[in-house]
Amino acid sequence: DLKRPFLDRFMEDAYEDYDLAVWSQTHWKWVEMKCTELGFLTSPKFHLCFVLDRSSMFTVCSRKKKKGKGSSQDAGVESRTHEVKALELIWRKFPEFWNASNTVHVDDLSRNFFFNPQNGIKVSAYRREKRSQDRELLLLSVYLKLLAQEADVRNISHKHWKVRAAEEAQRHGCL
């Protein structure tokens, strides 16, 4: 199944507090196909503000410390190029709606947060073989409800969002 567990519920819950968009690293024909199959374009319970594909991304070169085999010592620096999603593109185009204080970027690749790390929430990649145990979107719904109460989403580190969400869910018996 293409659809991650609890995806519909997540989209409905998020739509209560957030404007929703899809930004995929794939080409348009695949993004359109995925959004159609997932029901994103026809749902009566939530609406997408826009959909972007890889043509809205650009390439950067980042440097990462290499570790030597069997050692934690730095064995130099490696450069790699990759595409990133710069939220500034959206903020400049629609400043009356979105800016750095009210935008969160949910992605399974933290490198996509290159220019906006304080807005990024890293989720685990969806693995169909682990479908029966996947509760990621339930936790993310709880976390986004908490985050919606903040005036600026950058004021909170999202690094340990799952811990915060699990604590909140346990406190309220949500999961």
GIVEN-V866503 format. One record per residue. RES is the residue in three letters. PHI is phi in radians with two decimals (none if undefined). PSI is psi in radians with two decimals (* if undefined). BURIAL is b if it has 16 or more other C-alpha atoms within 10 Angstrom, else e. Layout:
RES_PHI_PSI_BURIAL, RES_PHI_PSI_BURIAL
This chain:
ASP_none_2.29_e, LEU_-1.22_-0.55_e, LYS_-1.43_2.18_e, ARG_-1.17_2.52_b, PRO_-0.96_2.41_b, PHE_1.21_0.28_e, LEU_-1.08_-0.81_e, ASP_-1.06_-0.81_b, ARG_-1.07_-0.74_e, PHE_-1.04_-0.84_b, MET_-1.09_-0.71_b, GLU_-1.13_-0.79_b, ASP_-1.10_-0.81_b, ALA_-1.11_-0.63_b, TYR_-1.11_-0.41_e, GLU_-1.12_-0.55_e, ASP_-2.09_-0.24_e, TYR_-2.32_2.69_b, ASP_-1.44_2.41_b, LEU_-1.89_2.51_b, ALA_-2.58_2.78_e, VAL_-2.10_2.30_b, TRP_-2.31_1.88_b, SER_-1.89_2.60_b, GLN_-1.46_0.08_b, THR_-1.74_3.05_e, HIS_-1.33_2.75_e, TRP_-0.91_-0.79_e, LYS_-1.06_-0.57_e, TRP_-1.35_-0.66_e, VAL_-1.09_-0.81_b, GLU_-1.08_-0.74_b, MET_-1.11_-0.79_e, LYS_-1.09_-0.82_b, CYS_-1.08_-0.64_e, THR_-1.19_-0.86_e, GLU_-1.06_-0.63_e, LEU_-1.39_-0.14_b, GLY_1.41_0.25_e, PHE_-1.17_-0.48_b, LEU_-1.58_-0.19_e, THR_-2.20_0.02_e, SER_-1.14_2.31_e, PRO_-1.42_-0.13_e, LYS_-1.75_-0.21_e, PHE_-2.75_2.79_b, HIS_-2.36_2.51_b, LEU_-1.57_2.41_b, CYS_-1.35_-0.63_e, PHE_-2.88_2.89_e, VAL_-2.32_2.27_e, LEU_-2.09_2.64_b, ASP_-2.03_-2.93_b, ARG_-1.15_-0.32_b, SER_-1.17_-0.27_e, SER_-1.64_0.10_e, MET_-1.79_2.83_b, PHE_-2.43_2.87_e, THR_-1.61_2.39_e, VAL_-2.22_2.83_e, CYS_-1.97_2.12_e, SER_-2.02_2.78_e, ARG_-2.05_2.39_e, LYS_-2.35_2.41_e, LYS_-1.18_2.35_e, LYS_-1.64_2.56_e, LYS_-1.90_2.42_e, GLY_-1.23_2.69_e, LYS_-1.11_2.24_e, GLY_1.25_0.19_e, SER_-2.44_2.58_e, SER_-1.65_0.01_e, GLN_-1.26_2.58_e, ASP_-1.16_2.21_e, ALA_-1.91_0.43_e, GLY_2.03_-2.99_e, VAL_-2.18_2.38_e, GLU_-1.97_2.44_e, SER_-1.78_2.49_e, ARG_-2.55_2.59_e, THR_-1.81_2.50_e, HIS_-2.75_2.81_e, GLU_-1.53_2.59_b, VAL_-2.30_2.82_b, LYS_-1.90_1.82_b, ALA_-1.61_1.91_b, LEU_-1.08_-0.40_b, GLU_-0.93_-0.56_e, LEU_-1.03_-0.70_e, ILE_-1.30_-0.79_e, TRP_-1.07_-0.68_e, ARG_-1.24_-0.61_e, LYS_-1.32_-0.60_e, PHE_-2.32_1.05_e, PRO_-1.12_-0.37_e, GLU_-1.30_-0.26_e, PHE_-1.96_-0.79_e, TRP_-2.27_2.53_b, ASN_-2.70_-3.10_b, ALA_-1.12_-0.44_b, SER_-1.43_-0.32_e, ASN_-2.14_0.27_b, THR_-2.05_2.23_b, VAL_-2.00_2.55_b, HIS_-2.10_1.92_b, VAL_-1.71_2.18_b, ASP_-2.71_2.69_b, ASP_-1.65_0.03_e, LEU_-2.11_1.88_e, SER_-1.13_-0.40_e, ARG_-1.10_-0.37_b, ASN_-1.24_-0.21_b, PHE_-1.57_0.17_b, PHE_-0.73_-0.86_b, PHE_-1.61_-0.25_e, ASN_-2.40_1.01_b, PRO_-1.08_-0.52_b, GLN_-1.30_-0.21_b, ASN_-1.75_-0.11_b, GLY_-1.55_2.36_b, ILE_-2.10_1.95_b, LYS_-1.51_2.17_b, VAL_-1.90_2.80_b, SER_-1.30_2.61_e, ALA_-1.17_2.55_e, TYR_-1.37_2.23_e, ARG_-2.11_1.98_e, ARG_-0.99_-0.61_e, GLU_-1.18_-0.29_e, LYS_-1.89_0.33_e, ARG_-0.91_-0.75_e, SER_-1.16_-0.38_e, GLN_-1.78_-0.05_e, ASP_-1.32_1.98_b, ARG_-2.14_0.25_e, GLU_-0.95_-0.82_b, LEU_-1.29_-0.45_b, LEU_-1.13_-0.81_b, LEU_-1.12_-0.73_b, LEU_-1.11_-0.63_b, SER_-1.04_-0.78_b, VAL_-1.09_-0.81_b, TYR_-1.10_-0.76_b, LEU_-1.14_-0.56_b, LYS_-1.10_-0.75_b, LEU_-1.10_-0.81_e, LEU_-1.14_-0.54_b, ALA_-1.10_-0.34_e, GLN_-1.41_-0.20_e, GLU_-1.50_2.49_e, ALA_-1.25_-0.52_e, ASP_-2.42_2.03_e, VAL_-1.12_-0.31_b, ARG_-1.40_-0.18_b, ASN_-1.26_-0.24_e, ILE_-2.05_2.32_e, SER_-1.28_2.28_e, HIS_-1.63_0.08_b, LYS_-1.02_-0.71_e, HIS_-1.96_0.71_e, TRP_-1.05_-0.60_b, LYS_-1.16_-0.66_b, VAL_-1.13_-0.83_e, ARG_-1.05_-0.76_b, ALA_-1.15_-0.73_b, ALA_-1.12_-0.72_b, GLU_-1.10_-0.77_e, GLU_-1.13_-0.75_b, ALA_-1.12_-0.72_b, GLN_-1.16_-0.71_e, ARG_-1.06_-0.61_e, HIS_-1.86_0.06_e, GLY_1.10_0.64_e, CYS_-1.41_-0.51_e, LEU_-1.89_*_e
